[in-house]
Amino acid sequence: MTTTTIPAPLEALTRHFIDLRDGNHFGHVTRQGKESAFTEAVQFLDVPIRRVLAEFNEHLLDGTGRIDATGLHRDSRGGLIASWLLTWAQQRAANLAPISIIATYGAGFHHPHLRGATIGEWPLNVAEPGHAEELVPVLRAIAGADIHNLVFQVGGNVRLIPAMYPAETERQPA
């Protein structure tokens, strides 16, 4: 008998579809309950997101970047949002969005999502620290898609990425 293991991102996607099917989010059916679950998910995500952005900073930005987090707050429409942002000198000089990982629970949404500054939504189904760790490949994909799209926003100029031209990069404070 063959046993197959579902890859963690697909398991998270399955949890998402089950929530949609059953009309709840980790057993919560009220907005208040779902917001409580989202608040906890944001806390669980903080460490893995910072680790992923630190990887991008170290390997692509030669350590010149700075990671900032907004903390959980209400957006202009009454939804909840938390953002983690990786900025660096070349990105700021080009007036581009930072590499971003954003957790949102929009006012009209059934459940929360993850997204980047330049890419769309990924379902956010995190109820425990292990769920947040399972998303590390997704977090890397979001950050990778963002930096890829930022390069194309400046006409494909990879000079935006310090590691591509290390001799030209002077370590500057973030």
C-alpha positions as CSV (number, residue, x, y, z in Angstrom):
1,M,0.0,0.0,0.0
2,T,1.4,3.4,-1.0
3,T,1.1,6.3,1.4
4,T,1.5,9.8,0.0
5,T,2.3,12.8,2.1
6,I,0.5,16.0,1.1
7,P,3.1,18.9,0.7
8,A,2.5,21.5,3.4
9,P,1.5,24.3,1.0
10,L,-1.2,22.0,-0.5
11,E,-2.3,21.0,2.9
12,A,-2.8,24.7,3.8
13,L,-4.7,25.2,0.6
14,T,-6.9,22.2,1.5
15,R,-7.6,23.8,4.9
16,H,-8.6,26.9,3.0
17,F,-11.0,25.1,0.7
18,I,-12.5,23.2,3.7
19,D,-13.1,26.6,5.4
20,L,-14.9,27.8,2.2
21,R,-16.9,24.6,2.0
22,D,-18.0,24.7,5.6
23,G,-18.4,28.4,6.0
24,N,-16.0,28.9,8.9
25,H,-12.4,29.7,9.6
26,F,-10.8,27.2,12.1
27,G,-14.3,26.7,13.6
28,H,-15.1,30.4,13.8
29,V,-18.2,31.6,12.1
30,T,-18.5,35.2,13.4
31,R,-16.3,38.1,12.3
32,Q,-15.1,38.6,15.8
33,G,-14.0,34.9,16.1
34,K,-12.3,35.0,12.7
35,E,-10.5,38.3,13.6
36,S,-9.2,36.7,16.8
37,A,-7.9,33.7,14.8
38,F,-6.3,36.1,12.3
39,T,-4.6,38.1,15.2
40,E,-3.1,34.8,16.4
41,A,-2.0,33.8,12.9
42,V,-0.2,37.2,12.4
43,Q,1.8,36.5,15.7
44,F,2.7,33.0,14.5
45,L,3.9,34.3,11.1
46,D,6.2,37.0,12.4
47,V,9.3,34.8,12.9
48,P,9.1,32.8,9.7
49,I,8.4,36.0,7.6
50,R,11.3,37.8,9.2
51,R,13.5,34.8,8.5
52,V,12.5,34.7,4.9
53,L,13.1,38.4,4.4
54,A,16.5,38.1,6.2
55,E,17.4,35.4,3.6
56,F,16.6,37.7,0.8
57,N,18.5,40.5,2.5
58,E,21.6,38.4,3.0
59,H,21.7,36.6,-0.3
60,L,20.3,39.2,-2.8
61,L,20.8,42.5,-1.1
62,D,24.3,41.9,0.4
63,G,22.9,42.7,3.9
64,T,22.1,46.3,2.9
65,G,18.4,46.0,3.5
66,R,16.2,46.8,6.5
67,I,13.2,44.8,7.6
68,D,10.2,46.7,9.1
69,A,6.9,45.5,10.3
70,T,3.7,47.6,10.6
71,G,2.1,45.5,13.3
72,L,-1.6,44.5,13.1
73,H,-3.9,47.4,12.4
74,R,-7.2,48.3,10.7
75,D,-7.1,49.4,7.1
76,S,-9.2,52.3,5.7
77,R,-12.2,49.9,5.0
78,G,-12.2,48.3,8.5
79,G,-10.3,45.2,7.7
80,L,-7.2,44.0,9.4
81,I,-3.7,44.1,7.9
82,A,-0.1,43.4,9.0
83,S,2.9,44.0,6.7
84,W,6.5,43.0,6.7
85,L,8.7,45.1,4.4
86,L,12.2,44.7,3.2
87,T,13.7,48.0,1.9
88,W,17.1,48.9,0.5
89,A,18.8,51.9,-1.0
90,Q,18.4,51.0,-4.7
91,Q,14.7,50.2,-4.3
92,R,14.0,53.5,-2.5
93,A,16.0,55.4,-5.1
94,A,13.9,53.9,-7.9
95,N,10.8,54.8,-5.9
96,L,9.6,51.2,-5.9
97,A,7.5,49.3,-3.4
98,P,9.6,47.2,-0.9
99,I,9.6,43.4,-1.0
100,S,6.5,42.9,1.0
101,I,4.7,40.0,2.7
102,I,1.2,41.2,3.7
103,A,-1.4,39.4,5.8
104,T,-4.9,40.8,5.2
105,Y,-8.3,40.1,6.4
106,G,-10.4,42.4,4.3
107,A,-13.7,43.8,5.7
108,G,-15.7,41.9,3.1
109,F,-13.6,38.7,3.1
110,H,-14.7,35.3,4.3
111,H,-11.2,34.5,5.6
112,P,-7.7,36.1,5.5
113,H,-5.0,36.0,2.8
114,L,-1.3,36.6,2.2
115,R,0.0,38.7,-0.7
116,G,3.0,40.7,-1.8
117,A,3.4,44.3,-3.0
118,T,3.2,43.2,-6.6
119,I,1.4,39.8,-6.5
120,G,-2.1,38.6,-5.6
121,E,-3.6,36.7,-2.8
122,W,-2.6,33.4,-1.2
123,P,-5.0,31.8,1.4
124,L,-3.9,32.3,5.0
125,N,-4.9,29.4,7.2
126,V,-2.6,29.5,10.3
127,A,-3.9,28.4,13.7
128,E,-0.6,27.2,15.3
129,P,3.1,27.8,14.9
130,G,3.6,24.7,12.8
131,H,1.1,26.0,10.2
132,A,3.2,29.2,10.0
133,E,6.4,27.2,9.5
134,E,4.7,25.2,6.7
135,L,4.2,28.4,4.8
136,V,8.0,29.2,4.5
137,P,8.1,28.0,0.9
138,V,5.1,30.1,0.1
139,L,6.6,33.1,1.9
140,R,9.8,32.7,-0.2
141,A,7.7,32.5,-3.3
142,I,5.9,35.7,-2.5
143,A,9.1,37.5,-1.7
144,G,10.8,36.1,-4.8
145,A,7.9,37.1,-7.0
146,D,8.0,40.6,-5.6
147,I,11.7,41.2,-6.2
148,H,11.3,39.7,-9.7
149,N,8.5,42.1,-10.5
150,L,10.4,45.1,-9.0
151,V,13.3,44.4,-11.4
152,F,10.8,44.5,-14.3
153,Q,9.3,47.7,-13.0
154,V,12.7,49.3,-13.7
155,G,13.0,47.8,-17.2
156,G,14.7,44.6,-16.2
157,N,17.6,46.4,-14.6
158,V,19.1,43.9,-12.2
159,R,21.4,46.6,-10.8
160,L,18.5,47.0,-8.4
161,I,19.8,43.9,-6.7
162,P,23.2,44.6,-4.9
163,A,24.3,40.9,-5.1
164,M,24.3,41.1,-8.9
165,Y,27.1,43.7,-9.0
166,P,29.0,43.2,-5.7
167,A,32.0,45.3,-6.8
168,E,29.7,48.3,-7.3
169,T,27.9,47.9,-4.0
170,E,29.1,49.8,-1.0
171,R,27.6,48.7,2.2
172,Q,25.3,51.4,3.2
173,P,23.2,51.5,6.3
174,A,19.6,50.5,5.6
